[in-house]
Amino acid sequence: MPIPDFQNLMLPLLQLAAGRAEHRLSDAIEALAQQLAQYLIDYDIGVAEVSRYVVKKLDLDYFEEE
């Protein structure tokens, strides 16, 4: 997964500013914070893996009678 460029990182802010309505600074900060948090998780920056989950599927061939 490539590192996001500036436009993709700032996309939430650009979308917020695209309308003609006025927005509070806290709305812009929240939008950027959510995007940054997602990138940190996606790129494993400043996060630690706590656990993994194994998903198993029933093998129906095992139970078939011959």
C-alpha positions, 0 to 999 in steps of 0.5 A: 500500500503506497504512502498517501499523498498530500491530497488524499491525506487532506481529502476530508478537509477538502470535502468539508471546504467544498460546500459553501457552508461555514464550519467550525475549526473543531469540525475540520480538526475532527475530520483530519484526525479521523483520517490520520488515525486510519492511516496510522492503523493502515500503515502500522505506524505507532500501533501494536498488534494485540491479537489475531483471530483465526477463522475456520471453515468446516471441511465437508469432505471429511464428513462425507460417507463413501 
